[in-house]
Amino acid sequence: MPYTQELFEEVEILALYNLDTTQAGIKVHKTAGAHAVAAAERLHQKGLVTQVDGGLLTNLGLDAAEQAQALLRILESR
């Protein structure tokens, strides 16, 4: 499976979430870059976030964000 720029943009959005609480969401404003707005919309379509502009993580989204952030921590530490 080729890794696309779109997938990396989605991981960037997932990395923004605070995993210390399930009650803190994010809002990707329309003034954000077009890539960020589109990535949030794709995450919503995939059922990972509750709103097209971010919102809260779903259960699946929480799993994805945890794994994405863990991977980024591993890569940053090397």
SULKA-V713035 format. One record per backbone hydrogen bond with DSSP energy under -1.0 kcal/mol. NH is the residue of the N-H (numbers start at 1). CO is the residue of the C=O. If there is no record, write none. Layout:
BEGIN
NH | CO
NH | CO
END
This chain:
BEGIN
8 | 4
9 | 5
10 | 6
11 | 7
12 | 8
13 | 9
14 | 10
15 | 11
16 | 13
17 | 14
26 | 55
28 | 53
32 | 29
37 | 33
38 | 34
39 | 35
40 | 36
41 | 37
42 | 38
43 | 39
44 | 40
45 | 41
46 | 42
47 | 44
48 | 43
50 | 56
51 | 54
54 | 51
55 | 26
58 | 48
62 | 58
63 | 59
64 | 60
65 | 61
66 | 62
67 | 63
68 | 64
69 | 65
70 | 66
71 | 67
72 | 68
73 | 69
74 | 70
75 | 71
76 | 72
77 | 73
END
